[in-house]
């Protein structure tokens, strides 16, 4: 597969006003502001191949939305090189803009006071789509996003989930080669998310559309993305396959043991030692078991207890990433 996005040593710096510290500074603030630099993205490099579904993860302020804005041409980098489909995004050439789709979850592409279908017709004219292309594309979008009953309804009367399906629809209307989605499922219920997940997976597989997704919803990532880039304070902490990320950073599993009675007290004591960060409620033990101790725990269970219920599972991605950020913070403090 060919590389469709190339990012080399990308850096973006903003100027933000310094907070006044004295009464005099507060007065002068209205007449002469002092500014300080904020490094939002620091020497970031990565490539994206055609048809990839990439998850761009990080807490608020990590730089992921800034990267999306530079890739889509909304912002100009301070330094570094960006190429998307062979174009320099911030030049915003018409040919380039026709090949990408962009959706920011906190900004609407729809016209609120007119029926949803009129927004689609507006983008049909904007992108210069032929009648036959538009009709075929709308049939696909109506089927996959279940839009039929929504097209005649003014956007302001749609539920949030219905509106987001419309937003996704107009983003993919012109069959873009690359789509940038910034928090597209924020605030959606489970059913609405499921419908959007189903659509994105289908389009990505069927049309080989390259999709870059930024999100705080880590179930989105586990459901959709094979590769992730994890960011913090403008720097890349991890870039690779999600499966390898789990192998590298998931060092324990969550365990739940519910027993009817203790059969062997020495074995019970060994189990209690193996389970870390545990809480015990009656005959139920909850906690974590390091992967290296997993087999030993399993061999002890039937010896220690008459088991009523048992569960051993991977921790969710949110917990793993939280631990990585905490370790990264501690390293940062050591270098200060």
C-alpha positions in Angstrom: 0.0 0.0 0.0 1.2 3.5 -0.9 1.9 6.2 1.7 -0.8 8.9 1.5 0.2 11.0 4.6 3.8 11.9 5.3 4.7 13.9 8.4 8.3 14.8 9.2 9.5 16.8 12.2 6.2 18.6 12.5 6.1 21.5 15.0 3.4 23.9 15.9 3.8 26.8 18.4 1.0 29.1 19.6 1.4 32.4 21.5 -0.8 32.7 24.5 -1.2 35.7 26.9 0.7 35.5 30.2 -1.6 35.6 33.2 -1.0 38.8 35.2 0.5 38.3 38.6 0.2 41.7 40.2 -2.5 44.4 40.4 -0.4 46.6 38.1 0.0 43.8 35.6 -3.8 43.3 35.7 -4.4 46.9 34.7 -1.7 46.9 32.0 -3.1 43.6 30.7 -5.9 45.5 29.0 -3.4 47.8 27.2 -0.3 45.8 26.7 -0.4 42.0 26.9 2.6 39.9 27.5 2.8 36.7 25.5 4.5 33.4 26.0 5.0 30.5 23.6 3.1 27.3 23.9 4.6 24.3 22.0 1.5 22.3 21.0 3.3 19.8 18.7 7.0 18.9 19.0 8.9 17.3 16.2 6.3 14.7 15.4 6.9 12.2 12.5 4.8 9.4 11.1 3.5 8.0 7.8 0.0 6.7 7.1 -0.7 4.2 4.3 -3.7 4.0 2.0 -6.7 2.3 3.7 -5.4 2.6 7.3 -7.7 3.3 10.2 -5.5 5.2 12.6 -6.5 6.2 16.1 -4.9 9.4 17.4 -5.1 9.4 21.2 -4.2 11.7 24.0 -5.6 13.8 26.8 -6.7 17.4 26.3 -3.7 19.5 25.3 -1.7 16.6 23.9 -1.7 18.1 20.4 -3.9 15.6 18.5 -6.5 18.1 17.3 -3.7 20.5 16.3 -2.2 17.7 14.1 -5.6 17.0 12.5 -5.9 20.8 11.7 -2.4 20.8 10.1 -3.1 17.7 8.1 -6.4 19.1 6.8 -4.9 22.6 6.0 -6.7 24.5 8.7 -3.4 25.4 10.5 0.1 26.1 9.1 3.0 24.4 10.8 5.9 26.5 12.3 8.4 23.9 11.0 8.6 20.4 9.5 7.0 19.0 6.4 3.5 17.6 5.8 2.3 15.9 2.6 -1.2 14.6 2.2 -1.9 12.8 -1.1 1.1 14.7 -2.5 -0.3 18.1 -1.6 0.9 20.6 1.1 -2.3 21.0 3.1 -2.0 24.6 4.2 -1.9 25.7 0.6 -5.5 24.6 0.5 -5.7 23.8 -3.2 -9.1 23.0 -4.5 -8.0 19.6 -5.9 -6.7 18.7 -2.4 -9.9 19.8 -0.6 -12.0 17.7 -2.9 -10.1 14.6 -1.9 -10.5 14.9 1.9 -13.3 15.0 4.4 -13.2 16.7 7.8 -15.5 16.4 10.7 -14.9 18.2 14.0 -17.4 16.9 16.6 -17.9 20.3 18.2 -18.6 22.0 14.8 -21.5 21.3 12.5 -21.3 20.9 8.7 -25.1 21.0 8.5 -27.6 23.9 8.1 -29.8 23.9 11.2 -33.0 25.5 9.9 -33.5 23.6 6.7 -34.2 19.8 6.1 -31.2 17.5 6.2 -31.5 16.7 2.5 -30.9 20.3 1.6 -27.5 20.2 3.3 -26.7 17.2 1.2 -27.8 19.1 -1.9 -25.6 22.1 -0.9 -22.5 19.8 -0.7 -23.5 18.2 -4.0 -23.2 21.6 -5.7 -20.1 22.6 -3.6 -18.2 19.5 -4.8 -19.6 19.6 -8.3 -21.1 16.1 -8.1 -23.0 14.7 -11.1 -26.6 13.7 -10.6 -25.8 10.0 -11.2 -22.9 10.0 -8.7 -25.0 11.8 -6.1 -28.0 9.5 -6.5 -25.8 6.4 -6.2 -23.9 7.8 -3.2 -27.1 8.8 -1.4 -28.5 5.4 -1.9 -25.4 3.9 -0.2 -25.4 6.5 2.6 -29.2 6.2 3.2 -28.8 2.4 3.5 -25.7 2.3 5.7 -26.6 5.3 8.0 -30.4 4.8 8.0 -31.1 8.3 6.8 -34.3 7.7 4.8 -36.7 9.0 7.5 -34.4 11.9 8.5 -33.9 13.7 5.2 -37.1 15.7 5.2 -36.6 16.8 8.9 -35.0 20.2 9.8 -31.7 19.5 11.4 -32.6 21.4 14.6 -35.4 18.8 15.2 -33.1 15.8 14.9 -31.8 14.1 18.0 -28.1 14.4 18.6 -27.4 10.8 17.4 -29.5 11.4 14.2 -27.7 14.7 13.5 -24.3 13.0 13.9 -25.3 10.4 11.3 -26.2 13.3 9.0 -22.8 14.9 9.8 -21.0 11.6 8.9 -23.1 11.3 5.7 -22.1 14.8 4.3 -18.5 14.2 5.3 -18.4 11.0 3.1 -20.7 12.3 0.4 -18.1 13.1 -2.2 -16.2 9.8 -1.6 -13.1 11.3 -0.1 -9.8 9.4 -0.2 -8.9 10.5 3.4 -11.2 11.5 6.2 -10.2 13.2 9.4 -12.7 12.7 12.3 -12.2 14.7 15.5 -14.3 13.3 18.4 -17.2 12.2 16.1 -18.9 10.1 18.8 -18.6 12.3 21.8 -21.9 12.4 23.7 -23.6 9.7 21.7 -25.6 6.8 23.2 -24.6 3.2 22.6 -27.0 2.6 19.7 -25.9 5.7 17.8 -22.3 4.8 18.3 -22.9 1.3 17.1 -24.5 2.6 13.9 -21.6 4.9 13.2 -19.0 2.3 14.0 -20.7 -0.1 11.6 -20.7 2.5 8.8 -17.0 3.5 9.3 -15.8 -0.1 9.3 -17.8 -0.8 6.1 -16.5 2.3 4.2 -13.0 1.7 5.4 -13.0 -1.9 4.2 -15.1 -1.5 1.1 -13.7 1.7 -0.4 -10.2 1.6 1.2 -10.8 5.1 2.6 -8.0 6.2 4.9 -9.5 7.4 8.2 -7.7 9.3 11.0 -9.8 9.3 14.2 -9.1 11.4 17.4 -11.2 10.4 20.4 -11.4 10.2 24.2 -13.8 7.2 23.7 -11.4 4.3 23.9 -14.1 1.8 23.0 -14.1 3.6 19.6 -10.4 2.7 19.2 -10.8 -0.9 20.3 -13.7 -1.3 17.9 -12.2 0.5 14.8 -8.5 1.0 14.8 -5.7 -1.5 14.2 -3.0 1.2 14.7 -2.8 3.9 17.3 -0.5 7.0 17.9 -0.5 7.9 21.6 0.4 11.5 22.4 1.1 13.6 25.4 2.2 17.3 25.6 2.8 17.4 21.8 5.1 14.3 21.7 4.5 10.8 20.5 4.6 8.2 23.3 3.7 5.2 21.1 3.1 4.6 17.4 2.2 1.0 16.3 -0.4 -1.7 16.2 -3.0 -1.8 19.0 -2.4 -5.5 19.5 1.3 -4.9 20.1 0.5 -2.0 22.4 -1.5 -4.3 24.5 1.3 -7.0 24.5 3.9 -4.4 25.5 1.9 -2.5 28.2 -0.7 -4.9 29.6 1.2 -6.5 32.4 -1.7 -7.8 34.4 -5.3 -9.1 34.1 -8.3 -8.3 36.2 -9.6 -11.2 38.2 -12.8 -11.9 40.1 -13.1 -15.0 42.3 -16.4 -15.9 43.9 -16.3 -19.0 46.0 -18.6 -21.1 48.1 -16.0 -22.2 50.7 -12.3 -22.4 51.3 -11.0 -26.0 50.8 -7.4 -25.4 51.6 -6.1 -22.5 53.8 -2.4 -22.6 52.7 -3.6 -22.5 49.0 -6.0 -19.6 49.9 -3.1 -17.6 51.4 -1.1 -18.1 48.2 -4.0 -16.9 46.1 -4.4 -13.9 48.3 -0.6 -13.1 47.8 -0.9 -13.5 44.0 -3.8 -11.1 43.6 -2.6 -7.4 43.8 -4.7 -4.3 44.6 -7.4 -6.6 45.8 -10.6 -5.9 47.6 -12.5 -8.7 49.5 -16.2 -8.7 50.1 -17.4 -11.8 51.9 -16.5 -14.7 49.6 -15.7 -12.5 46.6 -12.1 -11.4 45.7 -11.5 -8.6 43.2 -8.1 -7.5 42.0 -5.2 -7.8 39.5 -2.9 -10.7 38.8 0.4 -10.1 37.0 0.7 -12.0 33.7 3.7 -13.9 35.0 1.6 -15.3 37.9 -1.5 -16.1 35.9 -0.8 -19.9 35.4 0.2 -20.3 39.0 -3.1 -18.7 40.1 -5.2 -20.9 37.8 -3.5 -24.0 39.2 -4.2 -23.0 42.8 -7.9 -22.1 42.4 -9.5 -25.5 42.4 -7.2 -26.5 45.3 -8.0 -23.5 47.4 -11.8 -23.1 46.9 -15.1 -24.6 45.9 -15.7 -22.1 43.1 -19.0 -20.4 42.5 -17.9 -18.0 39.7 -14.6 -16.9 38.2 -13.5 -14.3 35.7 -10.1 -13.3 34.2 -10.0 -10.5 31.7 -7.7 -7.9 30.1 -8.0 -4.4 31.7 -9.8 -1.9 29.4 -7.6 0.4 27.3 -8.4 3.5 29.4 -6.8 2.0 32.5 -3.7 1.0 30.6 -3.2 4.4 29.0 -3.8 6.1 32.3 -1.0 4.2 33.9 1.3 5.1 30.9 0.5 8.8 31.4 1.2 8.6 35.1 4.6 7.0 34.5 5.3 9.6 31.8 4.5 12.4 34.3 6.8 10.9 36.9 9.7 10.7 34.4 9.0 14.4 33.5 9.3 15.4 37.1 12.6 13.5 37.4 14.0 15.5 34.5 12.7 18.9 35.9 
